[in-house]
Amino acid sequence: MTWQTLRPERLGYVALNTTNMDQSIAFWTQAVQLEISERREDKTFLRGGMQHHWIALHQASEPGLARVGIQVADRETLARFENELTGAGIDVKTGTALKEDHIIEYLRFNDPAGNPLELYSDMVAMATPPRPIAVELLEIQHVVINIEHLGNTEDFYTGLLGMRVSDRIGEMMFFAHFRNGWHHGMGFAMTPGQTNGFHHVCFQPPDLDNVMRARARVKKLGYEITLDLLRHGPSGSIGFYFLGPDGVAEMSYGARQFGEDELFNPRQLSMSPETIDVWQTGLADESESAAAALDSLSGGK
């Protein structure tokens, strides 16, 4: 198997449009337990590690996905991606956003469904680590976005961005990973009623104790748990999903991690409740549709 060598390193951040900044900040700081790195009148940046932000909130008239930020290795790699994308006819905007977004240099463009993306090599770093309330977070692990069509989306992300497909679920979803190897740094879902936009974002605690502390805190704060403790069939991760004002967040640990040179064949999995949660084997209602199983991951939004 021949791999494309030009590929991103990791998911860097997710930017979301919010209609109520105070409510959004409460969710991301109290339930997800991120720390504010900077707040302005129209933007708030939140972090869980040494990077300036994992989540960026933009004040807007309508909620939704503002941008997915994807980190590449260095500026040389960024320049190579620019050549690749423009050569394929993609409309790419280049620039610097040190003051505006704490990104040194960027490439901004849309995927085939219109989801806004950014490739960048350098983000401002913080001098000290965050101080967790009750839960340690290792990283922002993946984001799932809504798309219109599996085929052209897969071609775009694997052919132009160098991501590698990990697994496919039915005819409605696939997962792909970055160089850091987590089973999926991004997932792509044909969600009923949605053609593009934000589906959910996942954060990785180090172990089950941290996941359970996060769950207890979410319950105490009164946020809706849309899917309680489960184990995913594709990645093997254990976690739960909960709903905030900007959409769904996931806390999970234990996902499979691929080696950079590991040879594997992506599986074609069934879209079923058991694939979403292997602990449901033998318990699922036969009348539950694949669409309903997928919709449950996004809180039915």
Contacts in CASP RR format, 6 or more apart in sequence:
PFRMAT RR
TARGET T0000
AUTHOR 0000-0000-0000
METHOD contacts of the structure
MODEL  1
MTWQTLRPERLGYVALNTTNMDQSIAFWTQAVQLEISERREDKTFLRGGM
QHHWIALHQASEPGLARVGIQVADRETLARFENELTGAGIDVKTGTALKE
DHIIEYLRFNDPAGNPLELYSDMVAMATPPRPIAVELLEIQHVVINIEHL
GNTEDFYTGLLGMRVSDRIGEMMFFAHFRNGWHHGMGFAMTPGQTNGFHH
VCFQPPDLDNVMRARARVKKLGYEITLDLLRHGPSGSIGFYFLGPDGVAE
MSYGARQFGEDELFNPRQLSMSPETIDVWQTGLADESESAAAALDSLSGG
K
1 263 0 8 1.000
3 164 0 8 1.000
3 261 0 8 1.000
4 158 0 8 1.000
4 159 0 8 1.000
4 162 0 8 1.000
6 77 0 8 1.000
6 80 0 8 1.000
6 81 0 8 1.000
6 84 0 8 1.000
6 162 0 8 1.000
7 161 0 8 1.000
7 162 0 8 1.000
7 163 0 8 1.000
7 164 0 8 1.000
7 178 0 8 1.000
7 179 0 8 1.000
8 70 0 8 1.000
8 71 0 8 1.000
8 72 0 8 1.000
8 119 0 8 1.000
8 161 0 8 1.000
8 162 0 8 1.000
8 163 0 8 1.000
8 178 0 8 1.000
8 179 0 8 1.000
9 71 0 8 1.000
9 72 0 8 1.000
9 73 0 8 1.000
9 178 0 8 1.000
9 179 0 8 1.000
9 180 0 8 1.000
10 70 0 8 1.000
10 71 0 8 1.000
10 139 0 8 1.000
10 178 0 8 1.000
10 179 0 8 1.000
10 180 0 8 1.000
10 185 0 8 1.000
11 68 0 8 1.000
11 69 0 8 1.000
11 70 0 8 1.000
11 71 0 8 1.000
11 140 0 8 1.000
11 141 0 8 1.000
11 142 0 8 1.000
11 143 0 8 1.000
11 178 0 8 1.000
11 185 0 8 1.000
11 186 0 8 1.000
12 51 0 8 1.000
12 54 0 8 1.000
12 69 0 8 1.000
12 70 0 8 1.000
12 71 0 8 1.000
12 123 0 8 1.000
12 140 0 8 1.000
13 51 0 8 1.000
13 53 0 8 1.000
13 54 0 8 1.000
13 55 0 8 1.000
13 56 0 8 1.000
13 68 0 8 1.000
13 69 0 8 1.000
13 123 0 8 1.000
13 140 0 8 1.000
14 54 0 8 1.000
14 55 0 8 1.000
14 56 0 8 1.000
14 65 0 8 1.000
14 67 0 8 1.000
14 68 0 8 1.000
14 69 0 8 1.000
14 140 0 8 1.000
14 143 0 8 1.000
14 198 0 8 1.000
14 201 0 8 1.000
15 55 0 8 1.000
15 56 0 8 1.000
15 57 0 8 1.000
15 58 0 8 1.000
15 65 0 8 1.000
15 66 0 8 1.000
15 67 0 8 1.000
15 68 0 8 1.000
15 69 0 8 1.000
16 24 0 8 1.000
16 55 0 8 1.000
16 56 0 8 1.000
16 57 0 8 1.000
16 58 0 8 1.000
16 63 0 8 1.000
16 64 0 8 1.000
16 65 0 8 1.000
16 66 0 8 1.000
16 198 0 8 1.000
16 246 0 8 1.000
17 58 0 8 1.000
17 59 0 8 1.000
17 60 0 8 1.000
17 62 0 8 1.000
17 63 0 8 1.000
17 64 0 8 1.000
17 65 0 8 1.000
17 66 0 8 1.000
18 24 0 8 1.000
18 57 0 8 1.000
18 58 0 8 1.000
18 59 0 8 1.000
18 60 0 8 1.000
18 63 0 8 1.000
18 245 0 8 1.000
18 246 0 8 1.000
19 59 0 8 1.000
19 60 0 8 1.000
19 61 0 8 1.000
19 62 0 8 1.000
19 63 0 8 1.000
20 245 0 8 1.000
21 44 0 8 1.000
21 57 0 8 1.000
21 59 0 8 1.000
23 245 0 8 1.000
24 44 0 8 1.000
24 57 0 8 1.000
24 245 0 8 1.000
24 246 0 8 1.000
25 36 0 8 1.000
25 39 0 8 1.000
25 44 0 8 1.000
25 46 0 8 1.000
25 57 0 8 1.000
27 223 0 8 1.000
27 244 0 8 1.000
27 245 0 8 1.000
27 246 0 8 1.000
28 34 0 8 1.000
28 46 0 8 1.000
28 55 0 8 1.000
28 57 0 8 1.000
28 246 0 8 1.000
29 35 0 8 1.000
29 36 0 8 1.000
29 46 0 8 1.000
30 133 0 8 1.000
30 217 0 8 1.000
30 221 0 8 1.000
31 217 0 8 1.000
31 218 0 8 1.000
31 221 0 8 1.000
31 223 0 8 1.000
31 242 0 8 1.000
31 244 0 8 1.000
31 249 0 8 1.000
32 55 0 8 1.000
32 203 0 8 1.000
32 249 0 8 1.000
32 251 0 8 1.000
33 132 0 8 1.000
33 133 0 8 1.000
33 134 0 8 1.000
33 135 0 8 1.000
33 137 0 8 1.000
33 214 0 8 1.000
33 217 0 8 1.000
34 46 0 8 1.000
34 47 0 8 1.000
34 48 0 8 1.000
34 54 0 8 1.000
34 55 0 8 1.000
34 130 0 8 1.000
34 137 0 8 1.000
35 46 0 8 1.000
35 47 0 8 1.000
35 48 0 8 1.000
35 130 0 8 1.000
35 131 0 8 1.000
36 44 0 8 1.000
36 45 0 8 1.000
36 46 0 8 1.000
37 45 0 8 1.000
37 46 0 8 1.000
37 47 0 8 1.000
37 52 0 8 1.000
37 53 0 8 1.000
37 126 0 8 1.000
38 44 0 8 1.000
38 45 0 8 1.000
38 52 0 8 1.000
38 53 0 8 1.000
38 102 0 8 1.000
39 45 0 8 1.000
41 59 0 8 1.000
42 58 0 8 1.000
42 59 0 8 1.000
43 56 0 8 1.000
43 57 0 8 1.000
43 58 0 8 1.000
43 59 0 8 1.000
44 56 0 8 1.000
44 57 0 8 1.000
45 52 0 8 1.000
45 53 0 8 1.000
45 55 0 8 1.000
45 56 0 8 1.000
45 57 0 8 1.000
45 102 0 8 1.000
46 53 0 8 1.000
46 54 0 8 1.000
46 55 0 8 1.000
46 56 0 8 1.000
46 57 0 8 1.000
47 53 0 8 1.000
47 54 0 8 1.000
47 126 0 8 1.000
47 130 0 8 1.000
48 54 0 8 1.000
48 130 0 8 1.000
48 137 0 8 1.000
48 140 0 8 1.000
49 126 0 8 1.000
49 129 0 8 1.000
49 130 0 8 1.000
49 137 0 8 1.000
49 139 0 8 1.000
50 125 0 8 1.000
50 126 0 8 1.000
50 129 0 8 1.000
51 123 0 8 1.000
51 125 0 8 1.000
51 126 0 8 1.000
52 102 0 8 1.000
52 123 0 8 1.000
52 124 0 8 1.000
52 125 0 8 1.000
52 126 0 8 1.000
53 102 0 8 1.000
53 123 0 8 1.000
54 139 0 8 1.000
54 140 0 8 1.000
54 203 0 8 1.000
55 140 0 8 1.000
55 201 0 8 1.000
56 66 0 8 1.000
56 67 0 8 1.000
56 101 0 8 1.000
57 246 0 8 1.000
58 66 0 8 1.000
60 66 0 8 1.000
63 245 0 8 1.000
63 246 0 8 1.000
63 247 0 8 1.000
64 197 0 8 1.000
64 198 0 8 1.000
64 246 0 8 1.000
65 115 0 8 1.000
65 116 0 8 1.000
65 145 0 8 1.000
65 196 0 8 1.000
65 197 0 8 1.000
65 198 0 8 1.000
66 116 0 8 1.000
67 108 0 8 1.000
67 116 0 8 1.000
67 117 0 8 1.000
67 118 0 8 1.000
68 115 0 8 1.000
68 116 0 8 1.000
68 117 0 8 1.000
68 118 0 8 1.000
68 143 0 8 1.000
68 145 0 8 1.000
68 186 0 8 1.000
69 117 0 8 1.000
69 118 0 8 1.000
69 119 0 8 1.000
69 120 0 8 1.000
70 117 0 8 1.000
70 118 0 8 1.000
70 119 0 8 1.000
70 120 0 8 1.000
70 161 0 8 1.000
70 178 0 8 1.000
71 119 0 8 1.000
71 120 0 8 1.000
71 121 0 8 1.000
71 123 0 8 1.000
72 78 0 8 1.000
72 81 0 8 1.000
72 119 0 8 1.000
72 120 0 8 1.000
72 121 0 8 1.000
73 121 0 8 1.000
73 179 0 8 1.000
74 121 0 8 1.000
75 105 0 8 1.000
75 121 0 8 1.000
75 122 0 8 1.000
77 121 0 8 1.000
78 105 0 8 1.000
78 107 0 8 1.000
78 119 0 8 1.000
78 120 0 8 1.000
78 121 0 8 1.000
81 107 0 8 1.000
81 119 0 8 1.000
81 161 0 8 1.000
82 92 0 8 1.000
82 94 0 8 1.000
82 107 0 8 1.000
84 160 0 8 1.000
85 92 0 8 1.000
85 107 0 8 1.000
85 109 0 8 1.000
85 160 0 8 1.000
86 92 0 8 1.000
88 160 0 8 1.000
90 109 0 8 1.000
90 160 0 8 1.000
91 109 0 8 1.000
91 110 0 8 1.000
92 107 0 8 1.000
92 108 0 8 1.000
92 109 0 8 1.000
93 107 0 8 1.000
93 108 0 8 1.000
93 109 0 8 1.000
94 105 0 8 1.000
94 106 0 8 1.000
94 107 0 8 1.000
94 108 0 8 1.000
95 105 0 8 1.000
95 106 0 8 1.000
96 103 0 8 1.000
96 104 0 8 1.000
96 105 0 8 1.000
96 106 0 8 1.000
97 103 0 8 1.000
97 104 0 8 1.000
97 106 0 8 1.000
98 104 0 8 1.000
98 124 0 8 1.000
102 123 0 8 1.000
102 124 0 8 1.000
103 118 0 8 1.000
103 120 0 8 1.000
103 122 0 8 1.000
103 123 0 8 1.000
103 124 0 8 1.000
104 120 0 8 1.000
104 121 0 8 1.000
104 122 0 8 1.000
104 123 0 8 1.000
105 120 0 8 1.000
105 121 0 8 1.000
105 122 0 8 1.000
106 118 0 8 1.000
106 119 0 8 1.000
106 120 0 8 1.000
107 118 0 8 1.000
107 119 0 8 1.000
107 120 0 8 1.000
108 116 0 8 1.000
108 117 0 8 1.000
108 118 0 8 1.000
109 116 0 8 1.000
109 117 0 8 1.000
110 116 0 8 1.000
110 117 0 8 1.000
111 117 0 8 1.000
111 145 0 8 1.000
111 147 0 8 1.000
111 153 0 8 1.000
111 156 0 8 1.000
111 157 0 8 1.000
112 147 0 8 1.000
112 148 0 8 1.000
112 149 0 8 1.000
112 152 0 8 1.000
112 153 0 8 1.000
112 156 0 8 1.000
113 145 0 8 1.000
113 146 0 8 1.000
113 147 0 8 1.000
113 148 0 8 1.000
113 149 0 8 1.000
113 153 0 8 1.000
113 195 0 8 1.000
113 196 0 8 1.000
113 197 0 8 1.000
114 196 0 8 1.000
115 145 0 8 1.000
115 146 0 8 1.000
115 147 0 8 1.000
115 196 0 8 1.000
115 197 0 8 1.000
133 217 0 8 1.000
134 213 0 8 1.000
134 214 0 8 1.000
134 217 0 8 1.000
135 205 0 8 1.000
135 210 0 8 1.000
135 213 0 8 1.000
135 214 0 8 1.000
135 217 0 8 1.000
135 251 0 8 1.000
136 205 0 8 1.000
136 206 0 8 1.000
136 210 0 8 1.000
137 203 0 8 1.000
137 204 0 8 1.000
137 205 0 8 1.000
138 204 0 8 1.000
138 205 0 8 1.000
138 206 0 8 1.000
139 203 0 8 1.000
139 204 0 8 1.000
140 201 0 8 1.000
140 202 0 8 1.000
140 203 0 8 1.000
140 204 0 8 1.000
141 182 0 8 1.000
141 185 0 8 1.000
141 202 0 8 1.000
141 203 0 8 1.000
141 204 0 8 1.000
141 252 0 8 1.000
141 255 0 8 1.000
142 182 0 8 1.000
142 184 0 8 1.000
142 185 0 8 1.000
142 186 0 8 1.000
142 187 0 8 1.000
142 201 0 8 1.000
142 202 0 8 1.000
143 185 0 8 1.000
143 186 0 8 1.000
143 187 0 8 1.000
143 198 0 8 1.000
143 199 0 8 1.000
143 200 0 8 1.000
143 201 0 8 1.000
143 202 0 8 1.000
144 184 0 8 1.000
144 186 0 8 1.000
144 187 0 8 1.000
144 188 0 8 1.000
144 189 0 8 1.000
144 199 0 8 1.000
144 200 0 8 1.000
144 201 0 8 1.000
144 202 0 8 1.000
144 297 0 8 1.000
144 298 0 8 1.000
145 186 0 8 1.000
145 187 0 8 1.000
145 188 0 8 1.000
145 189 0 8 1.000
145 196 0 8 1.000
145 197 0 8 1.000
145 198 0 8 1.000
145 199 0 8 1.000
146 189 0 8 1.000
146 190 0 8 1.000
146 191 0 8 1.000
146 194 0 8 1.000
146 195 0 8 1.000
146 196 0 8 1.000
146 197 0 8 1.000
146 198 0 8 1.000
146 199 0 8 1.000
147 153 0 8 1.000
147 188 0 8 1.000
147 189 0 8 1.000
147 190 0 8 1.000
147 195 0 8 1.000
147 196 0 8 1.000
148 190 0 8 1.000
148 195 0 8 1.000
148 196 0 8 1.000
149 190 0 8 1.000
150 168 0 8 1.000
150 171 0 8 1.000
150 172 0 8 1.000
150 173 0 8 1.000
150 174 0 8 1.000
150 188 0 8 1.000
150 190 0 8 1.000
153 188 0 8 1.000
154 165 0 8 1.000
154 174 0 8 1.000
154 176 0 8 1.000
154 188 0 8 1.000
157 163 0 8 1.000
157 176 0 8 1.000
157 186 0 8 1.000
157 188 0 8 1.000
158 164 0 8 1.000
158 165 0 8 1.000
158 176 0 8 1.000
163 176 0 8 1.000
163 177 0 8 1.000
163 178 0 8 1.000
163 186 0 8 1.000
164 176 0 8 1.000
164 177 0 8 1.000
164 258 0 8 1.000
165 174 0 8 1.000
165 175 0 8 1.000
165 176 0 8 1.000
165 266 0 8 1.000
166 174 0 8 1.000
166 175 0 8 1.000
166 176 0 8 1.000
166 177 0 8 1.000
166 183 0 8 1.000
166 184 0 8 1.000
166 234 0 8 1.000
166 235 0 8 1.000
166 256 0 8 1.000
166 258 0 8 1.000
166 266 0 8 1.000
167 174 0 8 1.000
167 175 0 8 1.000
167 183 0 8 1.000
167 234 0 8 1.000
167 235 0 8 1.000
167 266 0 8 1.000
167 267 0 8 1.000
167 268 0 8 1.000
167 269 0 8 1.000
168 174 0 8 1.000
168 175 0 8 1.000
168 266 0 8 1.000
168 267 0 8 1.000
168 268 0 8 1.000
168 269 0 8 1.000
169 175 0 8 1.000
169 234 0 8 1.000
169 269 0 8 1.000
169 270 0 8 1.000
169 271 0 8 1.000
169 275 0 8 1.000
169 294 0 8 1.000
170 268 0 8 1.000
170 269 0 8 1.000
170 270 0 8 1.000
170 271 0 8 1.000
170 290 0 8 1.000
171 190 0 8 1.000
171 271 0 8 1.000
172 189 0 8 1.000
172 190 0 8 1.000
172 271 0 8 1.000
172 290 0 8 1.000
172 291 0 8 1.000
172 294 0 8 1.000
173 187 0 8 1.000
173 188 0 8 1.000
173 189 0 8 1.000
173 190 0 8 1.000
173 271 0 8 1.000
173 294 0 8 1.000
174 187 0 8 1.000
174 188 0 8 1.000
174 266 0 8 1.000
175 183 0 8 1.000
175 184 0 8 1.000
175 185 0 8 1.000
175 186 0 8 1.000
175 187 0 8 1.000
175 188 0 8 1.000
175 234 0 8 1.000
175 235 0 8 1.000
176 184 0 8 1.000
176 185 0 8 1.000
176 186 0 8 1.000
176 187 0 8 1.000
176 188 0 8 1.000
177 183 0 8 1.000
177 184 0 8 1.000
177 185 0 8 1.000
177 258 0 8 1.000
178 185 0 8 1.000
178 186 0 8 1.000
179 260 0 8 1.000
180 257 0 8 1.000
181 257 0 8 1.000
181 258 0 8 1.000
181 259 0 8 1.000
181 260 0 8 1.000
182 204 0 8 1.000
182 235 0 8 1.000
182 255 0 8 1.000
182 256 0 8 1.000
182 257 0 8 1.000
182 258 0 8 1.000
183 234 0 8 1.000
183 235 0 8 1.000
183 236 0 8 1.000
183 237 0 8 1.000
183 255 0 8 1.000
183 256 0 8 1.000
183 257 0 8 1.000
183 258 0 8 1.000
184 234 0 8 1.000
184 235 0 8 1.000
184 255 0 8 1.000
187 199 0 8 1.000
189 199 0 8 1.000
189 294 0 8 1.000
189 297 0 8 1.000
189 298 0 8 1.000
190 294 0 8 1.000
191 199 0 8 1.000
191 294 0 8 1.000
191 295 0 8 1.000
191 298 0 8 1.000
192 291 0 8 1.000
192 294 0 8 1.000
192 295 0 8 1.000
198 246 0 8 1.000
198 247 0 8 1.000
199 248 0 8 1.000
199 297 0 8 1.000
199 298 0 8 1.000
200 241 0 8 1.000
200 247 0 8 1.000
200 248 0 8 1.000
200 249 0 8 1.000
200 250 0 8 1.000
200 297 0 8 1.000
200 298 0 8 1.000
201 248 0 8 1.000
201 249 0 8 1.000
201 250 0 8 1.000
202 249 0 8 1.000
202 250 0 8 1.000
202 251 0 8 1.000
202 252 0 8 1.000
203 249 0 8 1.000
203 250 0 8 1.000
203 251 0 8 1.000
204 251 0 8 1.000
204 252 0 8 1.000
204 253 0 8 1.000
204 255 0 8 1.000
205 211 0 8 1.000
205 214 0 8 1.000
205 251 0 8 1.000
205 253 0 8 1.000
206 253 0 8 1.000
207 253 0 8 1.000
208 238 0 8 1.000
208 253 0 8 1.000
210 253 0 8 1.000
211 238 0 8 1.000
211 239 0 8 1.000
211 240 0 8 1.000
211 251 0 8 1.000
211 252 0 8 1.000
211 253 0 8 1.000
214 240 0 8 1.000
214 251 0 8 1.000
215 225 0 8 1.000
215 228 0 8 1.000
215 229 0 8 1.000
215 240 0 8 1.000
215 251 0 8 1.000
218 225 0 8 1.000
218 240 0 8 1.000
218 242 0 8 1.000
219 225 0 8 1.000
223 242 0 8 1.000
223 243 0 8 1.000
223 244 0 8 1.000
224 242 0 8 1.000
224 243 0 8 1.000
224 244 0 8 1.000
225 240 0 8 1.000
225 241 0 8 1.000
225 242 0 8 1.000
225 243 0 8 1.000
226 241 0 8 1.000
226 242 0 8 1.000
226 243 0 8 1.000
226 248 0 8 1.000
226 296 0 8 1.000
226 297 0 8 1.000
226 298 0 8 1.000
226 299 0 8 1.000
226 300 0 8 1.000
227 240 0 8 1.000
227 241 0 8 1.000
227 276 0 8 1.000
227 277 0 8 1.000
227 296 0 8 1.000
227 297 0 8 1.000
227 299 0 8 1.000
228 240 0 8 1.000
229 238 0 8 1.000
229 239 0 8 1.000
229 240 0 8 1.000
230 238 0 8 1.000
230 239 0 8 1.000
230 240 0 8 1.000
230 276 0 8 1.000
230 277 0 8 1.000
230 279 0 8 1.000
230 280 0 8 1.000
231 237 0 8 1.000
231 238 0 8 1.000
231 239 0 8 1.000
231 277 0 8 1.000
231 278 0 8 1.000
231 279 0 8 1.000
232 252 0 8 1.000
232 255 0 8 1.000
232 275 0 8 1.000
232 276 0 8 1.000
232 277 0 8 1.000
232 278 0 8 1.000
233 269 0 8 1.000
233 274 0 8 1.000
233 275 0 8 1.000
233 276 0 8 1.000
233 277 0 8 1.000
233 278 0 8 1.000
234 267 0 8 1.000
234 269 0 8 1.000
234 275 0 8 1.000
235 254 0 8 1.000
235 255 0 8 1.000
235 256 0 8 1.000
236 254 0 8 1.000
236 255 0 8 1.000
236 256 0 8 1.000
236 278 0 8 1.000
237 252 0 8 1.000
237 253 0 8 1.000
237 254 0 8 1.000
237 255 0 8 1.000
237 256 0 8 1.000
238 252 0 8 1.000
238 253 0 8 1.000
238 254 0 8 1.000
239 250 0 8 1.000
239 251 0 8 1.000
239 252 0 8 1.000
239 253 0 8 1.000
240 250 0 8 1.000
240 251 0 8 1.000
240 252 0 8 1.000
241 248 0 8 1.000
241 249 0 8 1.000
241 250 0 8 1.000
241 297 0 8 1.000
241 299 0 8 1.000
242 248 0 8 1.000
242 249 0 8 1.000
242 250 0 8 1.000
242 251 0 8 1.000
243 299 0 8 1.000
243 301 0 8 1.000
247 298 0 8 1.000
247 299 0 8 1.000
247 301 0 8 1.000
248 297 0 8 1.000
248 298 0 8 1.000
248 299 0 8 1.000
248 301 0 8 1.000
258 264 0 8 1.000
269 275 0 8 1.000
271 290 0 8 1.000
271 293 0 8 1.000
271 294 0 8 1.000
272 284 0 8 1.000
272 290 0 8 1.000
272 293 0 8 1.000
273 280 0 8 1.000
273 283 0 8 1.000
273 284 0 8 1.000
273 285 0 8 1.000
273 288 0 8 1.000
273 293 0 8 1.000
274 280 0 8 1.000
274 281 0 8 1.000
274 282 0 8 1.000
274 284 0 8 1.000
275 293 0 8 1.000
276 293 0 8 1.000
276 296 0 8 1.000
276 297 0 8 1.000
END
